[in-house]
Amino acid sequence: MKPISLQTLAGFVNGSLSATSNPLLSRVTTDSRKVGLGDAFVVLKGDKFDAHDFIPRVISAGAAAVVVSRIDASWQTDNCAVIHADDTLVALQQMARGYRSWHQPLVIGLTGSNGKTSTKDLTNIIMARKFQTRATFGNLNNHIGLPLTLLSLEDGDECSVVEMGMNHAGEIKALVDIALPDAAIVTNVGMAHIEHLGSQEAIAWEKGTLPANVHGDGIVVLNANDPYSDLIARHCQATVYRAGTQMGDVRAFDLRASSEGTAFKLDFSGEIVETFLPVIGDHMVGNAALAACMGWANGISPDDIADALCTAKLTSGRMETKAVGGIHFIDDSYNANPDSMKAGLSALAALGTSGRKVAVLGLMGELGSYALEGHRQVGIHAATLGLSAVYTVGDEAALISDAASASGLSETQNFQNHQACAVHLKEILQKGDAVLLKGSRSAGMEKVLIHFQTL
């Protein structure tokens, strides 16, 4: 955090300040275990804890200020300022919005049904070629993570790439009101969170809230391959660019996949460069095109963009390749919905390996009434790709393997747990084989590989 006076930071909050001095604050945190000298600690309440209980500890650790919604007379606050607010979560968000306006970085907001974190990572790598850039850590993209990302901006940081996730209607607008984005990327509009939104059109409206709120001098990058981009673009006041595979203001074409990644060309409205993305999957190339377009629109040269993509390293669990005993595992276990499942399966099928191609899949969450059809469609898609086998873990995921079997795939099986699946893989896999691990976060499909490595 760029050092900021207590009075300035407290002024962003709709509350009262009790302090005997005006120190410079160096960090805002919600983790009592990490509080140090000069920090401001914001109390949050959960279902099973109330961080007010930790106030004596954080004061002893040297906190310069605490943000609370109740005050206990037993606290020794002589050397620690107290900011009192009715709602400490709202206070955290107000701090982040105020700090963002005080710091004044270029803020790029990023949302979409699939590929948010990967595209955020790629945008961060590219924007760093021109700006000192800081991005959302991991996938801290919600009403707590986004404020903490903005409050982590250091002195000298010029650009912040912030991921915005959602489960329900209205959540993107709440994040937009905190981040005040100067630019936006929408990766796509898919079926993720349809349980809560009800339809793909409703998802498009929710995702479109981000680009619609970018100011008139800003930049919006939309997916040239997504049918909902026209709808979203009509509600934008910023300059809109399109990017994707085979089409767009920035287009990726001539894709050449290997087990190490994908070589391809990028066309920046007539200026063509060759590049390589060390991550497999055509859908990842599409994400790279979106990130490349944002960099280009902000004055970064195509050559610099191409060079940056060659160095890309994504957050773990996103098409992460791992060689185990000569077997090529693709760990895409972080999350899943029907669209990302199909993309992952297609990437497996396109992989240039000498051995068999095996998909090991878990359930997809938050599909609501679409769960049955969503799982069934993934199984049908898998059967069209020429894969050697589709294995699933858990009762709900059995819908996938059952549909794949009914559609003509001869080798399918459902396992009740990760270990049983790993034992079977150990028995049948050989050097040169490739395995995709994918499912929603609750499915924990990375556990299959963990068990496999211990057998």
Sequence and secondary structure as in RCSB ss.txt:
>XXXX:A:sequence
MKPISLQTLAGFVNGSLSATSNPLLSRVTTDSRKVGLGDAFVVLKGDKFDAHDFIPRVISAGAAAVVVSRIDASW
QTDNCAVIHADDTLVALQQMARGYRSWHQPLVIGLTGSNGKTSTKDLTNIIMARKFQTRATFGNLNNHIGLPLTL
LSLEDGDECSVVEMGMNHAGEIKALVDIALPDAAIVTNVGMAHIEHLGSQEAIAWEKGTLPANVHGDGIVVLNAN
DPYSDLIARHCQATVYRAGTQMGDVRAFDLRASSEGTAFKLDFSGEIVETFLPVIGDHMVGNAALAACMGWANGI
SPDDIADALCTAKLTSGRMETKAVGGIHFIDDSYNANPDSMKAGLSALAALGTSGRKVAVLGLMGELGSYALEGH
RQVGIHAATLGLSAVYTVGDEAALISDAASASGLSETQNFQNHQACAVHLKEILQKGDAVLLKGSRSAGMEKVLI
HFQTL
>XXXX:A:secstr
   EEHHHHHHTSSSEEE SS  EE EEES GGG  TTEEEE  B SS BGGGGHHHHHHTT SEEEESS  TTS
  TTSEEEE S HHHHHHHHHHHHHHHH  EEEEEE SS HHHHHHHHHHHHTTTS EEE STT  STTHHHHHH
HT  TT  EEEEE   SSTTHHHHHHHHH  SEEEE    STTHHHH SHHHHHHHHHHHHHTS TTSEEEEETT
 TTHHHHHTT  SEEEEEEES SSEEEEEEEEETTEEEEEEEETTEEEEEEESS  HHHHHHHHHHHHHHHHTT 
 HHHHHHHHHT    TTSSEEEEETTEEEEEE S   HHHHHHHHHHHHH   SS EEEEE    S GGGHHHHH
HHHHHHHHTTT SEEEEESTTTHHHHHHHHHTT S EEEESSHHHHHHHHHHH  TT EEEEE  GGG THHHHH
HHHH 
